[in-house]
Amino acid sequence: MTSHLRPTAMTDELYDYVLQVGLREPASCRELRDETAKLPDGEWQTAPEQGPLLDLLVKLTGAKRVLEIGTFTGYGALWLALASPDVRVTTCDVSEPFTAIAKKHWAKAGVADRIELKLAPALETLKTLPTGFDMAFIDADKDNVLAYYEACLGLVRTGGLVLIDNTLWDGRPAEATNMESSTVAIRTLNAKLSTDDRIDLCFLPFADGLTIARKR
């Protein structure tokens, strides 16, 4: 059954309005977003409307240790680091060119000393990290998303959060005939999360879908 309360598709005009009235974006984040938008792969960036949510979750939870999987040009990590002077962000990626942009903007914003970049395959890095993170944000390649989730759930403390981006994946997981590897991976993850009794679950259907899991 499809609910009549489902949100309607957002027009470009409405989306621009949402950003206008709902996005208090720091100048340093906007400058980074503008530079990233000029890249051929600029659409990989964390959606700007997700930035305030990252900021708010850090403040609500009092998070001090945050883990990010998928740095890209550093927009998400910048929002996280700016949320509180007490935050320390560990972020994982494999691209030197993209993360060079990130490091430039982190330094300009004065938070480079609070962001540790791990430039290696994330699944290797995750095996070396100590437990006790307050929050983890997963926004990387989708084929490995289930492995990232399991690793992050093991690394966050009880009561900590694991955020997973792109869980709507442009609607493809709902297309039963779509068997692309990335789509299958997200579909499998979503199904697992829906019955995972290790977490409290909140699936937010905004941007490209953001799932929040609280470790019980």
N, C-alpha and C positions, 0 to 999 in steps of 0.2 A: 504494500500500500504506500502511495506517495502522499505526504502530508500537504494540505493546502496552506500550511504555515511556512513552507520552504522559502528561503530567500530567493528573490529574483536575481537574474544576471545583472551585474553592475555595468552601466554604460560608461563610456569614457568621461562624459560630462559629470556623472555622479561620482566617479572615482576621483576626478580632479577636485570636486567639492569636498569629499572626505579628507583628502590630503590638505586642503586649504583650512578646514576648520578643526581637524582632528590630529594634525601632525605638528608637534612642537619639536622640530628637528634642529639639533645643535648645528651651528654654522660649519663645524669641522666635518660632521656627518654629511651635510648637504654638499660640501665641496668634494668629498670622496665619492658620493653618489653621482655627481655630475661627471667626474672623470671616468668612472666605471661605465657610465651610459654610452661613452664614445667607443668602447671596446666591442669587437665582434661578438663576444660572449657576455656582454653586459647584462643580459637577462638572467644570468646565474646569481646575481646579487640578491641578498635578502631583501624582501619587499619592504619599502620604507614604512608602511603602516605597522610592520612587526617590530620596528625599533622601539617605539614607546612601550610595547608589551614586555620586551626584554628588560627595559629599564625598570618598569613597574614591578616585575617579578623579582628582580634583584633587591629592590627596596622593600617589598612586602616580606620576603623570606630572610632578609638580612644576609644574603649570600656573600661569602668572601672568597670562595674557591669555585671557579666556573670553568667548565671544559667545553670546548667547541670542536666539532668535527667538520672540517670544510671551511677554510679561512677565506678563500677566493681573494678579493682585494681588501678585506678587513672591515667591511661595514658593520657586520654583526658584532665582531669583537670590539669595535670602537664604541658602539652603543653600550655594550656590557661594561666596558672599562670606565666609561663616563658616568655610569649610574651611581657609583659610590667610590670614594677614595680608598676604601678598604678592600675593593675587589681585586683579585689576581686572576687573570684569564690565561689558561693554557689552550692553545689553538693548534690544530693539526692540518697540514696540507702537504702537497707534493710539488707545487708549482713555484719555482723561483721568480719568474716574471710577475705573476699575479701578486705574490706576497711581497715583492719589492715595492709595489704600489701601496700595499697595506702599511708596511713599515714606515714609509715616507709620511703618510697621513697620521699614523699613531704618534710619531715623533712631533709632528707639527701641533697635534692636539695636547701634547704633554703627558701622554699615558704610555709611552713605549716601555718604560721601566716596569709596568704592571701587566704587560702582555708577553707571554713566553710562546714563541713560535717553535713548533716541532715540525721540521721539514723532512718528512719521511712518510711512508705508507701508514695510515692511521691505525690499521689493525696491528702493526708492529709496535707503534708507539703506545697504544692502549695497554699492552702487556707489561709495560715498564712503569706505569704510573701508580702512585700510591692511592689508596682509597680515601674516602672522606670528602669528595666534592659535594658542594651544595646544589649544583645545577649543571646539567649538560645540555648542549644544543647541537643537534645533528642536522647538518645541511650539506651533505656531500654526495658522492656517487650513490645511485639508488640500488645497484646490484648487491651492495654489501650492507644495506640498511638494517637488516635483521641482526647481523653480526655486530654492527655498531650499537644497536639498541641493547643487546645482551651485555656487551662489554660496559657500556655506560651505566646500566642498571646495577652492575656489580661494583662500579666505582663511586656512585653517589651514596651518600649517607641515608639512613632511614629518615623518611620525611622529605628527602631531596627530590628534585624535579628532573625529568628527562623530557626535553622538547624535541620533536621530530618534524622537520619542515617537509612540505610537498606531499603530504599524505592524501591530497586529492589528485595530484599529478594530472591536471587538466581533465579530470573526469575519467581517465583511462582505466583505473582499477574497477570501475563499475561496468565496463564493457567486457562481458564474459568471453568474447571471442578474441580479445586482445591478449596475445601471448608474448609480447615483447618482454625481454628479460627484466628490464627495469620496472615495467608495469606489474609483472608477476611478483617481483620482490616486494613492491609496496602493497599489493593486494594480500600477499601472505602475511606481511607485517600487520596490516590493519586487522586481519582476521585473528591473529594471535593476540593483539592488544585487547580486542573486544572481550576476550575470555581470560585474560591473564590476571589471576587472583593475587599476584604480587604487587599490584599497583591500584591506585585510584585513577580513573581515566576521564579526560575531557578532550573531545574532538572538536576543534574550532574550524568551521568551514569558511574561513576568510583567507585572503591572499590565495595561495595554492594549497591551502589546508595546513593546519598546524595542530599536532596532537601533543597534549601535555599529560605526562604520566607522573604521578606522585608515588614514590616508593613506600610501601607499607612497612 
